[in-house]
Amino acid sequence: MLLDLLTFGLWSKLGRLTHYAFDAVLLSAFLAGMKRSTGLTFKTERLAGENKDLEKWVNKYLSVGEWVMDQSVALAGSSGWFERRR
């Protein structure tokens, strides 16, 4: 409480921002998993329209989800808790 008063509430704002960032990464990873398991891809050009900068940022956002999926699969594959079945 005292720390929150001394920093003008920045700790609570930082926590909220961290929570939103984590949720955004989870959504991106979910979309990446959908792409891998079903082949469905997100149409970035439909969202961005003529705005090429927005399309570039959306593609970067989706690539973060792909990276998170790659790292998660690599971590799970190297642990003893999971086994690969096909």
PyMOL Python script that loads the backbone (N, CA, C, O; Angstrom):
from pymol import cmd

cmd.read_pdbstr("""\
ATOM      1  N   MET A   1       0.828  -1.184   0.000  1.00  0.00           N
ATOM      2  CA  MET A   1       0.000   0.000   0.000  1.00  0.00           C
ATOM      3  C   MET A   1       0.874   1.251   0.000  1.00  0.00           C
ATOM      4  O   MET A   1       0.642   2.176  -0.778  1.00  0.00           O
ATOM      5  N   LEU A   2       1.876   1.276   0.871  1.00  0.00           N
ATOM      6  CA  LEU A   2       2.755   2.437   0.942  1.00  0.00           C
ATOM      7  C   LEU A   2       3.557   2.586  -0.340  1.00  0.00           C
ATOM      8  O   LEU A   2       3.744   3.696  -0.838  1.00  0.00           O
ATOM      9  N   LEU A   3       4.034   1.454  -0.876  1.00  0.00           N
ATOM     10  CA  LEU A   3       4.787   1.499  -2.127  1.00  0.00           C
ATOM     11  C   LEU A   3       3.916   1.989  -3.265  1.00  0.00           C
ATOM     12  O   LEU A   3       4.387   2.716  -4.140  1.00  0.00           O
ATOM     13  N   ASP A   4       2.651   1.599  -3.264  1.00  0.00           N
ATOM     14  CA  ASP A   4       1.725   2.041  -4.291  1.00  0.00           C
ATOM     15  C   ASP A   4       1.491   3.549  -4.183  1.00  0.00           C
ATOM     16  O   ASP A   4       1.390   4.235  -5.201  1.00  0.00           O
ATOM     17  N   LEU A   5       1.406   4.057  -2.977  1.00  0.00           N
ATOM     18  CA  LEU A   5       1.234   5.500  -2.797  1.00  0.00           C
ATOM     19  C   LEU A   5       2.482   6.270  -3.219  1.00  0.00           C
ATOM     20  O   LEU A   5       2.384   7.338  -3.823  1.00  0.00           O
ATOM     21  N   LEU A   6       3.650   5.725  -2.900  1.00  0.00           N
ATOM     22  CA  LEU A   6       4.897   6.411  -3.231  1.00  0.00           C
ATOM     23  C   LEU A   6       5.161   6.444  -4.736  1.00  0.00           C
ATOM     24  O   LEU A   6       5.789   7.376  -5.238  1.00  0.00           O
ATOM     25  N   THR A   7       4.686   5.438  -5.445  1.00  0.00           N
ATOM     26  CA  THR A   7       4.938   5.377  -6.891  1.00  0.00           C
ATOM     27  C   THR A   7       3.736   5.844  -7.698  1.00  0.00           C
ATOM     28  O   THR A   7       3.687   5.628  -8.909  1.00  0.00           O
ATOM     29  N   PHE A   8       2.766   6.479  -7.048  1.00  0.00           N
ATOM     30  CA  PHE A   8       1.573   7.026  -7.700  1.00  0.00           C
ATOM     31  C   PHE A   8       0.771   5.956  -8.437  1.00  0.00           C
ATOM     32  O   PHE A   8       0.199   6.224  -9.494  1.00  0.00           O
ATOM     33  N   GLY A   9       0.730   4.758  -7.889  1.00  0.00           N
ATOM     34  CA  GLY A   9      -0.066   3.687  -8.469  1.00  0.00           C
ATOM     35  C   GLY A   9       0.553   3.007  -9.668  1.00  0.00           C
ATOM     36  O   GLY A   9      -0.139   2.282 -10.384  1.00  0.00           O
ATOM     37  N   LEU A  10       1.845   3.218  -9.911  1.00  0.00           N
ATOM     38  CA  LEU A  10       2.484   2.615 -11.081  1.00  0.00           C
ATOM     39  C   LEU A  10       2.581   1.103 -10.979  1.00  0.00           C
ATOM     40  O   LEU A  10       2.542   0.416 -12.000  1.00  0.00           O
ATOM     41  N   TRP A  11       2.709   0.559  -9.746  1.00  0.00           N
ATOM     42  CA  TRP A  11       2.816  -0.888  -9.592  1.00  0.00           C
ATOM     43  C   TRP A  11       1.548  -1.585 -10.053  1.00  0.00           C
ATOM     44  O   TRP A  11       1.609  -2.632 -10.697  1.00  0.00           O
ATOM     45  N   SER A  12       0.391  -1.002  -9.724  1.00  0.00           N
ATOM     46  CA  SER A  12      -0.859  -1.625 -10.162  1.00  0.00           C
ATOM     47  C   SER A  12      -1.032  -1.505 -11.678  1.00  0.00           C
ATOM     48  O   SER A  12      -1.561  -2.411 -12.322  1.00  0.00           O
ATOM     49  N   LYS A  13      -0.585  -0.389 -12.238  1.00  0.00           N
ATOM     50  CA  LYS A  13      -0.664  -0.221 -13.692  1.00  0.00           C
ATOM     51  C   LYS A  13       0.297  -1.172 -14.409  1.00  0.00           C
ATOM     52  O   LYS A  13      -0.021  -1.697 -15.476  1.00  0.00           O
ATOM     53  N   LEU A  14       1.460  -1.387 -13.821  1.00  0.00           N
ATOM     54  CA  LEU A  14       2.421  -2.316 -14.406  1.00  0.00           C
ATOM     55  C   LEU A  14       1.889  -3.747 -14.353  1.00  0.00           C
ATOM     56  O   LEU A  14       2.070  -4.514 -15.299  1.00  0.00           O
ATOM     57  N   GLY A  15       1.247  -4.099 -13.271  1.00  0.00           N
ATOM     58  CA  GLY A  15       0.641  -5.425 -13.156  1.00  0.00           C
ATOM     59  C   GLY A  15      -0.468  -5.633 -14.166  1.00  0.00           C
ATOM     60  O   GLY A  15      -0.576  -6.703 -14.765  1.00  0.00           O
ATOM     61  N   ARG A  16      -1.283  -4.629 -14.355  1.00  0.00           N
ATOM     62  CA  ARG A  16      -2.370  -4.720 -15.331  1.00  0.00           C
ATOM     63  C   ARG A  16      -1.816  -4.830 -16.743  1.00  0.00           C
ATOM     64  O   ARG A  16      -2.315  -5.618 -17.547  1.00  0.00           O
ATOM     65  N   LEU A  17      -0.792  -4.050 -17.051  1.00  0.00           N
ATOM     66  CA  LEU A  17      -0.172  -4.103 -18.373  1.00  0.00           C
ATOM     67  C   LEU A  17       0.459  -5.467 -18.624  1.00  0.00           C
ATOM     68  O   LEU A  17       0.359  -6.006 -19.727  1.00  0.00           O
ATOM     69  N   THR A  18       1.105  -6.025 -17.610  1.00  0.00           N
ATOM     70  CA  THR A  18       1.689  -7.363 -17.725  1.00  0.00           C
ATOM     71  C   THR A  18       0.605  -8.405 -17.978  1.00  0.00           C
ATOM     72  O   THR A  18       0.783  -9.306 -18.798  1.00  0.00           O
ATOM     73  N   HIS A  19      -0.503  -8.282 -17.281  1.00  0.00           N
ATOM     74  CA  HIS A  19      -1.620  -9.208 -17.464  1.00  0.00           C
ATOM     75  C   HIS A  19      -2.158  -9.131 -18.891  1.00  0.00           C
ATOM     76  O   HIS A  19      -2.392 -10.168 -19.511  1.00  0.00           O
ATOM     77  N   TYR A  20      -2.357  -7.936 -19.421  1.00  0.00           N
ATOM     78  CA  TYR A  20      -2.855  -7.778 -20.785  1.00  0.00           C
ATOM     79  C   TYR A  20      -1.859  -8.316 -21.812  1.00  0.00           C
ATOM     80  O   TYR A  20      -2.257  -8.923 -22.807  1.00  0.00           O
ATOM     81  N   ALA A  21      -0.573  -8.094 -21.573  1.00  0.00           N
ATOM     82  CA  ALA A  21       0.449  -8.600 -22.494  1.00  0.00           C
ATOM     83  C   ALA A  21       0.459 -10.121 -22.491  1.00  0.00           C
ATOM     84  O   ALA A  21       0.573 -10.742 -23.548  1.00  0.00           O
ATOM     85  N   PHE A  22       0.341 -10.725 -21.316  1.00  0.00           N
ATOM     86  CA  PHE A  22       0.300 -12.184 -21.222  1.00  0.00           C
ATOM     87  C   PHE A  22      -0.931 -12.737 -21.937  1.00  0.00           C
ATOM     88  O   PHE A  22      -0.840 -13.743 -22.641  1.00  0.00           O
ATOM     89  N   ASP A  23      -2.077 -12.086 -21.760  1.00  0.00           N
ATOM     90  CA  ASP A  23      -3.292 -12.513 -22.455  1.00  0.00           C
ATOM     91  C   ASP A  23      -3.146 -12.393 -23.965  1.00  0.00           C
ATOM     92  O   ASP A  23      -3.627 -13.252 -24.704  1.00  0.00           O
ATOM     93  N   ALA A  24      -2.488 -11.337 -24.427  1.00  0.00           N
ATOM     94  CA  ALA A  24      -2.281 -11.155 -25.863  1.00  0.00           C
ATOM     95  C   ALA A  24      -1.384 -12.247 -26.433  1.00  0.00           C
ATOM     96  O   ALA A  24      -1.623 -12.734 -27.538  1.00  0.00           O
ATOM     97  N   VAL A  25      -0.356 -12.633 -25.686  1.00  0.00           N
ATOM     98  CA  VAL A  25       0.533 -13.704 -26.136  1.00  0.00           C
ATOM     99  C   VAL A  25      -0.216 -15.041 -26.144  1.00  0.00           C
ATOM    100  O   VAL A  25      -0.020 -15.852 -27.049  1.00  0.00           O
ATOM    101  N   LEU A  26      -1.059 -15.273 -25.155  1.00  0.00           N
ATOM    102  CA  LEU A  26      -1.856 -16.503 -25.136  1.00  0.00           C
ATOM    103  C   LEU A  26      -2.793 -16.573 -26.335  1.00  0.00           C
ATOM    104  O   LEU A  26      -2.942 -17.634 -26.941  1.00  0.00           O
ATOM    105  N   LEU A  27      -3.421 -15.465 -26.682  1.00  0.00           N
ATOM    106  CA  LEU A  27      -4.304 -15.438 -27.848  1.00  0.00           C
ATOM    107  C   LEU A  27      -3.516 -15.702 -29.125  1.00  0.00           C
ATOM    108  O   LEU A  27      -3.974 -16.443 -29.995  1.00  0.00           O
ATOM    109  N   SER A  28      -2.350 -15.109 -29.241  1.00  0.00           N
ATOM    110  CA  SER A  28      -1.513 -15.330 -30.408  1.00  0.00           C
ATOM    111  C   SER A  28      -1.064 -16.781 -30.505  1.00  0.00           C
ATOM    112  O   SER A  28      -1.028 -17.348 -31.597  1.00  0.00           O
ATOM    113  N   ALA A  29      -0.721 -17.387 -29.370  1.00  0.00           N
ATOM    114  CA  ALA A  29      -0.324 -18.794 -29.360  1.00  0.00           C
ATOM    115  C   ALA A  29      -1.515 -19.695 -29.696  1.00  0.00           C
ATOM    116  O   ALA A  29      -1.350 -20.713 -30.368  1.00  0.00           O
ATOM    117  N   PHE A  30      -2.692 -19.332 -29.241  1.00  0.00           N
ATOM    118  CA  PHE A  30      -3.891 -20.089 -29.587  1.00  0.00           C
ATOM    119  C   PHE A  30      -4.124 -20.057 -31.092  1.00  0.00           C
ATOM    120  O   PHE A  30      -4.429 -21.087 -31.693  1.00  0.00           O
ATOM    121  N   LEU A  31      -3.983 -18.883 -31.710  1.00  0.00           N
ATOM    122  CA  LEU A  31      -4.158 -18.778 -33.159  1.00  0.00           C
ATOM    123  C   LEU A  31      -3.088 -19.573 -33.906  1.00  0.00           C
ATOM    124  O   LEU A  31      -3.365 -20.161 -34.952  1.00  0.00           O
ATOM    125  N   ALA A  32      -1.877 -19.590 -33.373  1.00  0.00           N
ATOM    126  CA  ALA A  32      -0.809 -20.383 -33.991  1.00  0.00           C
ATOM    127  C   ALA A  32      -1.119 -21.875 -33.884  1.00  0.00           C
ATOM    128  O   ALA A  32      -0.880 -22.626 -34.830  1.00  0.00           O
ATOM    129  N   GLY A  33      -1.646 -22.304 -32.745  1.00  0.00           N
ATOM    130  CA  GLY A  33      -2.032 -23.700 -32.594  1.00  0.00           C
ATOM    131  C   GLY A  33      -3.163 -24.081 -33.522  1.00  0.00           C
ATOM    132  O   GLY A  33      -3.182 -25.187 -34.062  1.00  0.00           O
ATOM    133  N   MET A  34      -4.109 -23.174 -33.714  1.00  0.00           N
ATOM    134  CA  MET A  34      -5.190 -23.418 -34.669  1.00  0.00           C
ATOM    135  C   MET A  34      -4.646 -23.575 -36.077  1.00  0.00           C
ATOM    136  O   MET A  34      -5.084 -24.438 -36.838  1.00  0.00           O
ATOM    137  N   LYS A  35      -3.691 -22.734 -36.406  1.00  0.00           N
ATOM    138  CA  LYS A  35      -3.091 -22.799 -37.739  1.00  0.00           C
ATOM    139  C   LYS A  35      -2.391 -24.141 -37.948  1.00  0.00           C
ATOM    140  O   LYS A  35      -2.511 -24.753 -39.009  1.00  0.00           O
ATOM    141  N   ARG A  36      -1.667 -24.588 -36.938  1.00  0.00           N
ATOM    142  CA  ARG A  36      -0.912 -25.840 -37.076  1.00  0.00           C
ATOM    143  C   ARG A  36      -1.796 -27.074 -37.081  1.00  0.00           C
ATOM    144  O   ARG A  36      -1.531 -28.026 -37.815  1.00  0.00           O
ATOM    145  N   SER A  37      -2.835 -27.066 -36.275  1.00  0.00           N
ATOM    146  CA  SER A  37      -3.642 -28.276 -36.175  1.00  0.00           C
ATOM    147  C   SER A  37      -4.709 -28.376 -37.254  1.00  0.00           C
ATOM    148  O   SER A  37      -5.092 -29.484 -37.629  1.00  0.00           O
ATOM    149  N   THR A  38      -5.201 -27.252 -37.763  1.00  0.00           N
ATOM    150  CA  THR A  38      -6.280 -27.297 -38.749  1.00  0.00           C
ATOM    151  C   THR A  38      -5.902 -26.716 -40.096  1.00  0.00           C
ATOM    152  O   THR A  38      -6.555 -27.009 -41.098  1.00  0.00           O
ATOM    153  N   GLY A  39      -4.861 -25.898 -40.141  1.00  0.00           N
ATOM    154  CA  GLY A  39      -4.486 -25.246 -41.391  1.00  0.00           C
ATOM    155  C   GLY A  39      -5.205 -23.923 -41.614  1.00  0.00           C
ATOM    156  O   GLY A  39      -4.948 -23.244 -42.608  1.00  0.00           O
ATOM    157  N   LEU A  40      -6.100 -23.545 -40.705  1.00  0.00           N
ATOM    158  CA  LEU A  40      -6.795 -22.267 -40.840  1.00  0.00           C
ATOM    159  C   LEU A  40      -5.840 -21.128 -40.500  1.00  0.00           C
ATOM    160  O   LEU A  40      -5.181 -21.157 -39.461  1.00  0.00           O
ATOM    161  N   THR A  41      -5.765 -20.134 -41.366  1.00  0.00           N
ATOM    162  CA  THR A  41      -4.891 -18.994 -41.118  1.00  0.00           C
ATOM    163  C   THR A  41      -5.712 -17.719 -41.027  1.00  0.00           C
ATOM    164  O   THR A  41      -6.790 -17.614 -41.612  1.00  0.00           O
ATOM    165  N   PHE A  42      -5.197 -16.769 -40.300  1.00  0.00           N
ATOM    166  CA  PHE A  42      -5.841 -15.483 -40.098  1.00  0.00           C
ATOM    167  C   PHE A  42      -5.547 -14.589 -41.303  1.00  0.00           C
ATOM    168  O   PHE A  42      -4.391 -14.446 -41.699  1.00  0.00           O
ATOM    169  N   LYS A  43      -6.570 -13.995 -41.879  1.00  0.00           N
ATOM    170  CA  LYS A  43      -6.399 -13.128 -43.050  1.00  0.00           C
ATOM    171  C   LYS A  43      -6.008 -11.720 -42.585  1.00  0.00           C
ATOM    172  O   LYS A  43      -6.865 -10.891 -42.279  1.00  0.00           O
ATOM    173  N   THR A  44      -4.713 -11.473 -42.541  1.00  0.00           N
ATOM    174  CA  THR A  44      -4.244 -10.175 -42.052  1.00  0.00           C
ATOM    175  C   THR A  44      -4.583  -9.050 -43.020  1.00  0.00           C
ATOM    176  O   THR A  44      -4.816  -7.918 -42.596  1.00  0.00           O
ATOM    177  N   GLU A  45      -4.612  -9.348 -44.310  1.00  0.00           N
ATOM    178  CA  GLU A  45      -4.914  -8.290 -45.276  1.00  0.00           C
ATOM    179  C   GLU A  45      -6.370  -7.843 -45.170  1.00  0.00           C
ATOM    180  O   GLU A  45      -6.693  -6.700 -45.492  1.00  0.00           O
ATOM    181  N   ARG A  46      -7.233  -8.726 -44.728  1.00  0.00           N
ATOM    182  CA  ARG A  46      -8.639  -8.343 -44.555  1.00  0.00           C
ATOM    183  C   ARG A  46      -8.798  -7.429 -43.347  1.00  0.00           C
ATOM    184  O   ARG A  46      -9.608  -6.503 -43.371  1.00  0.00           O
ATOM    185  N   LEU A  47      -8.040  -7.682 -42.305  1.00  0.00           N
ATOM    186  CA  LEU A  47      -8.090  -6.845 -41.111  1.00  0.00           C
ATOM    187  C   LEU A  47      -7.469  -5.475 -41.379  1.00  0.00           C
ATOM    188  O   LEU A  47      -8.023  -4.447 -40.991  1.00  0.00           O
ATOM    189  N   ALA A  48      -6.313  -5.473 -42.045  1.00  0.00           N
ATOM    190  CA  ALA A  48      -5.569  -4.227 -42.237  1.00  0.00           C
ATOM    191  C   ALA A  48      -6.102  -3.385 -43.387  1.00  0.00           C
ATOM    192  O   ALA A  48      -5.957  -2.163 -43.378  1.00  0.00           O
ATOM    193  N   GLY A  49      -6.710  -4.018 -44.364  1.00  0.00           N
ATOM    194  CA  GLY A  49      -7.179  -3.260 -45.528  1.00  0.00           C
ATOM    195  C   GLY A  49      -6.000  -2.742 -46.328  1.00  0.00           C
ATOM    196  O   GLY A  49      -5.127  -3.511 -46.729  1.00  0.00           O
ATOM    197  N   GLU A  50      -5.975  -1.462 -46.556  1.00  0.00           N
ATOM    198  CA  GLU A  50      -4.899  -0.830 -47.325  1.00  0.00           C
ATOM    199  C   GLU A  50      -3.700  -0.445 -46.464  1.00  0.00           C
ATOM    200  O   GLU A  50      -2.661  -0.052 -46.994  1.00  0.00           O
ATOM    201  N   ASN A  51      -3.831  -0.552 -45.161  1.00  0.00           N
ATOM    202  CA  ASN A  51      -2.783  -0.134 -44.235  1.00  0.00           C
ATOM    203  C   ASN A  51      -1.713  -1.226 -44.133  1.00  0.00           C
ATOM    204  O   ASN A  51      -1.892  -2.209 -43.415  1.00  0.00           O
ATOM    205  N   LYS A  52      -0.623  -1.053 -44.840  1.00  0.00           N
ATOM    206  CA  LYS A  52       0.451  -2.049 -44.853  1.00  0.00           C
ATOM    207  C   LYS A  52       1.200  -2.097 -43.522  1.00  0.00           C
ATOM    208  O   LYS A  52       1.703  -3.153 -43.137  1.00  0.00           O
ATOM    209  N   ASP A  53       1.281  -0.974 -42.819  1.00  0.00           N
ATOM    210  CA  ASP A  53       1.952  -0.963 -41.522  1.00  0.00           C
ATOM    211  C   ASP A  53       1.190  -1.805 -40.505  1.00  0.00           C
ATOM    212  O   ASP A  53       1.795  -2.542 -39.726  1.00  0.00           O
ATOM    213  N   LEU A  54      -0.141  -1.695 -40.512  1.00  0.00           N
ATOM    214  CA  LEU A  54      -0.947  -2.500 -39.599  1.00  0.00           C
ATOM    215  C   LEU A  54      -0.816  -3.978 -39.943  1.00  0.00           C
ATOM    216  O   LEU A  54      -0.729  -4.817 -39.046  1.00  0.00           O
ATOM    217  N   GLU A  55      -0.801  -4.302 -41.218  1.00  0.00           N
ATOM    218  CA  GLU A  55      -0.640  -5.697 -41.633  1.00  0.00           C
ATOM    219  C   GLU A  55       0.709  -6.250 -41.166  1.00  0.00           C
ATOM    220  O   GLU A  55       0.806  -7.403 -40.746  1.00  0.00           O
ATOM    221  N   LYS A  56       1.747  -5.414 -41.245  1.00  0.00           N
ATOM    222  CA  LYS A  56       3.072  -5.834 -40.786  1.00  0.00           C
ATOM    223  C   LYS A  56       3.074  -6.096 -39.283  1.00  0.00           C
ATOM    224  O   LYS A  56       3.669  -7.074 -38.830  1.00  0.00           O
ATOM    225  N   TRP A  57       2.419  -5.238 -38.507  1.00  0.00           N
ATOM    226  CA  TRP A  57       2.368  -5.404 -37.052  1.00  0.00           C
ATOM    227  C   TRP A  57       1.547  -6.622 -36.660  1.00  0.00           C
ATOM    228  O   TRP A  57       1.901  -7.327 -35.714  1.00  0.00           O
ATOM    229  N   VAL A  58       0.449  -6.883 -37.377  1.00  0.00           N
ATOM    230  CA  VAL A  58      -0.362  -8.067 -37.080  1.00  0.00           C
ATOM    231  C   VAL A  58       0.438  -9.329 -37.384  1.00  0.00           C
ATOM    232  O   VAL A  58       0.380 -10.298 -36.627  1.00  0.00           O
ATOM    233  N   ASN A  59       1.186  -9.323 -38.492  1.00  0.00           N
ATOM    234  CA  ASN A  59       2.023 -10.477 -38.818  1.00  0.00           C
ATOM    235  C   ASN A  59       3.107 -10.697 -37.761  1.00  0.00           C
ATOM    236  O   ASN A  59       3.419 -11.839 -37.423  1.00  0.00           O
ATOM    237  N   LYS A  60       3.676  -9.618 -37.244  1.00  0.00           N
ATOM    238  CA  LYS A  60       4.663  -9.743 -36.166  1.00  0.00           C
ATOM    239  C   LYS A  60       4.018 -10.308 -34.905  1.00  0.00           C
ATOM    240  O   LYS A  60       4.601 -11.153 -34.226  1.00  0.00           O
ATOM    241  N   TYR A  61       2.816  -9.839 -34.599  1.00  0.00           N
ATOM    242  CA  TYR A  61       2.079 -10.333 -33.436  1.00  0.00           C
ATOM    243  C   TYR A  61       1.809 -11.830 -33.563  1.00  0.00           C
ATOM    244  O   TYR A  61       1.982 -12.582 -32.604  1.00  0.00           O
ATOM    245  N   LEU A  62       1.389 -12.254 -34.738  1.00  0.00           N
ATOM    246  CA  LEU A  62       1.110 -13.670 -34.953  1.00  0.00           C
ATOM    247  C   LEU A  62       2.391 -14.503 -34.940  1.00  0.00           C
ATOM    248  O   LEU A  62       2.368 -15.668 -34.544  1.00  0.00           O
ATOM    249  N   SER A  63       3.493 -13.920 -35.365  1.00  0.00           N
ATOM    250  CA  SER A  63       4.757 -14.663 -35.321  1.00  0.00           C
ATOM    251  C   SER A  63       5.237 -14.876 -33.881  1.00  0.00           C
ATOM    252  O   SER A  63       5.946 -15.842 -33.602  1.00  0.00           O
ATOM    253  N   VAL A  64       4.857 -13.984 -32.973  1.00  0.00           N
ATOM    254  CA  VAL A  64       5.160 -14.192 -31.551  1.00  0.00           C
ATOM    255  C   VAL A  64       4.459 -15.452 -31.059  1.00  0.00           C
ATOM    256  O   VAL A  64       5.045 -16.231 -30.308  1.00  0.00           O
ATOM    257  N   GLY A  65       3.221 -15.658 -31.470  1.00  0.00           N
ATOM    258  CA  GLY A  65       2.500 -16.868 -31.102  1.00  0.00           C
ATOM    259  C   GLY A  65       3.145 -18.113 -31.673  1.00  0.00           C
ATOM    260  O   GLY A  65       3.199 -19.147 -31.007  1.00  0.00           O
ATOM    261  N   GLU A  66       3.640 -18.024 -32.910  1.00  0.00           N
ATOM    262  CA  GLU A  66       4.345 -19.156 -33.519  1.00  0.00           C
ATOM    263  C   GLU A  66       5.604 -19.487 -32.713  1.00  0.00           C
ATOM    264  O   GLU A  66       5.905 -20.655 -32.468  1.00  0.00           O
ATOM    265  N   TRP A  67       6.334 -18.446 -32.305  1.00  0.00           N
ATOM    266  CA  TRP A  67       7.554 -18.659 -31.515  1.00  0.00           C
ATOM    267  C   TRP A  67       7.217 -19.294 -30.170  1.00  0.00           C
ATOM    268  O   TRP A  67       7.906 -20.213 -29.727  1.00  0.00           O
ATOM    269  N   VAL A  68       6.171 -18.811 -29.523  1.00  0.00           N
ATOM    270  CA  VAL A  68       5.767 -19.372 -28.231  1.00  0.00           C
ATOM    271  C   VAL A  68       5.377 -20.840 -28.396  1.00  0.00           C
ATOM    272  O   VAL A  68       5.716 -21.671 -27.554  1.00  0.00           O
ATOM    273  N   MET A  69       4.668 -21.160 -29.475  1.00  0.00           N
ATOM    274  CA  MET A  69       4.306 -22.555 -29.727  1.00  0.00           C
ATOM    275  C   MET A  69       5.553 -23.409 -29.943  1.00  0.00           C
ATOM    276  O   MET A  69       5.648 -24.508 -29.396  1.00  0.00           O
ATOM    277  N   ASP A  70       6.516 -22.917 -30.737  1.00  0.00           N
ATOM    278  CA  ASP A  70       7.756 -23.658 -30.976  1.00  0.00           C
ATOM    279  C   ASP A  70       8.498 -23.937 -29.673  1.00  0.00           C
ATOM    280  O   ASP A  70       8.947 -25.057 -29.427  1.00  0.00           O
ATOM    281  N   GLN A  71       8.620 -22.918 -28.854  1.00  0.00           N
ATOM    282  CA  GLN A  71       9.337 -23.067 -27.591  1.00  0.00           C
ATOM    283  C   GLN A  71       8.599 -24.001 -26.637  1.00  0.00           C
ATOM    284  O   GLN A  71       9.223 -24.794 -25.934  1.00  0.00           O
ATOM    285  N   SER A  72       7.281 -23.907 -26.614  1.00  0.00           N
ATOM    286  CA  SER A  72       6.492 -24.766 -25.729  1.00  0.00           C
ATOM    287  C   SER A  72       6.594 -26.225 -26.139  1.00  0.00           C
ATOM    288  O   SER A  72       6.733 -27.105 -25.290  1.00  0.00           O
ATOM    289  N   VAL A  73       6.526 -26.482 -27.448  1.00  0.00           N
ATOM    290  CA  VAL A  73       6.636 -27.857 -27.939  1.00  0.00           C
ATOM    291  C   VAL A  73       8.032 -28.403 -27.670  1.00  0.00           C
ATOM    292  O   VAL A  73       8.182 -29.566 -27.294  1.00  0.00           O
ATOM    293  N   ALA A  74       9.056 -27.572 -27.860  1.00  0.00           N
ATOM    294  CA  ALA A  74      10.425 -28.022 -27.595  1.00  0.00           C
ATOM    295  C   ALA A  74      10.625 -28.325 -26.114  1.00  0.00           C
ATOM    296  O   ALA A  74      11.261 -29.319 -25.764  1.00  0.00           O
ATOM    297  N   LEU A  75      10.096 -27.487 -25.258  1.00  0.00           N
ATOM    298  CA  LEU A  75      10.224 -27.705 -23.817  1.00  0.00           C
ATOM    299  C   LEU A  75       9.467 -28.954 -23.380  1.00  0.00           C
ATOM    300  O   LEU A  75       9.981 -29.761 -22.605  1.00  0.00           O
ATOM    301  N   ALA A  76       8.251 -29.108 -23.877  1.00  0.00           N
ATOM    302  CA  ALA A  76       7.460 -30.282 -23.508  1.00  0.00           C
ATOM    303  C   ALA A  76       8.084 -31.556 -24.066  1.00  0.00           C
ATOM    304  O   ALA A  76       8.053 -32.598 -23.411  1.00  0.00           O
ATOM    305  N   GLY A  77       8.650 -31.483 -25.275  1.00  0.00           N
ATOM    306  CA  GLY A  77       9.268 -32.661 -25.872  1.00  0.00           C
ATOM    307  C   GLY A  77      10.527 -33.102 -25.164  1.00  0.00           C
ATOM    308  O   GLY A  77      10.861 -34.286 -25.169  1.00  0.00           O
ATOM    309  N   SER A  78      11.234 -32.160 -24.553  1.00  0.00           N
ATOM    310  CA  SER A  78      12.475 -32.524 -23.867  1.00  0.00           C
ATOM    311  C   SER A  78      12.245 -32.932 -22.415  1.00  0.00           C
ATOM    312  O   SER A  78      13.157 -33.435 -21.760  1.00  0.00           O
ATOM    313  N   SER A  79      11.035 -32.719 -21.913  1.00  0.00           N
ATOM    314  CA  SER A  79      10.774 -33.116 -20.532  1.00  0.00           C
ATOM    315  C   SER A  79      10.306 -34.567 -20.491  1.00  0.00           C
ATOM    316  O   SER A  79       9.944 -35.138 -21.520  1.00  0.00           O
ATOM    317  N   GLY A  80      10.315 -35.135 -19.346  1.00  0.00           N
ATOM    318  CA  GLY A  80       9.866 -36.502 -19.179  1.00  0.00           C
ATOM    319  C   GLY A  80       8.371 -36.624 -18.936  1.00  0.00           C
ATOM    320  O   GLY A  80       7.856 -37.733 -18.795  1.00  0.00           O
ATOM    321  N   TRP A  81       7.674 -35.513 -18.886  1.00  0.00           N
ATOM    322  CA  TRP A  81       6.253 -35.513 -18.566  1.00  0.00           C
ATOM    323  C   TRP A  81       5.368 -35.783 -19.773  1.00  0.00           C
ATOM    324  O   TRP A  81       4.192 -36.110 -19.614  1.00  0.00           O
ATOM    325  N   PHE A  82       5.916 -35.650 -20.984  1.00  0.00           N
ATOM    326  CA  PHE A  82       5.124 -35.809 -22.195  1.00  0.00           C
ATOM    327  C   PHE A  82       5.759 -36.856 -23.097  1.00  0.00           C
ATOM    328  O   PHE A  82       6.973 -37.058 -23.075  1.00  0.00           O
ATOM    329  N   GLU A  83       4.926 -37.517 -23.887  1.00  0.00           N
ATOM    330  CA  GLU A  83       5.433 -38.420 -24.908  1.00  0.00           C
ATOM    331  C   GLU A  83       4.672 -38.156 -26.205  1.00  0.00           C
ATOM    332  O   GLU A  83       3.501 -37.776 -26.190  1.00  0.00           O
ATOM    333  N   ARG A  84       5.352 -38.362 -27.310  1.00  0.00           N
ATOM    334  CA  ARG A  84       4.749 -38.082 -28.616  1.00  0.00           C
ATOM    335  C   ARG A  84       4.032 -39.332 -29.117  1.00  0.00           C
ATOM    336  O   ARG A  84       4.626 -40.405 -29.230  1.00  0.00           O
ATOM    337  N   ARG A  85       2.745 -39.171 -29.415  1.00  0.00           N
ATOM    338  CA  ARG A  85       1.940 -40.256 -29.983  1.00  0.00           C
ATOM    339  C   ARG A  85       1.325 -39.749 -31.279  1.00  0.00           C
ATOM    340  O   ARG A  85       0.892 -38.600 -31.366  1.00  0.00           O
ATOM    341  N   ARG A  86       1.291 -40.594 -32.254  1.00  0.00           N
ATOM    342  CA  ARG A  86       0.678 -40.184 -33.527  1.00  0.00           C
ATOM    343  C   ARG A  86      -0.323 -41.164 -33.992  1.00  0.00           C
ATOM    344  O   ARG A  86      -0.931 -40.973 -35.044  1.00  0.00           O
TER     345      ARG A  86
END
""", "prot")
cmd.dss("prot")
cmd.show_as("cartoon", "prot")
cmd.util.cbc("prot")
cmd.orient("prot")
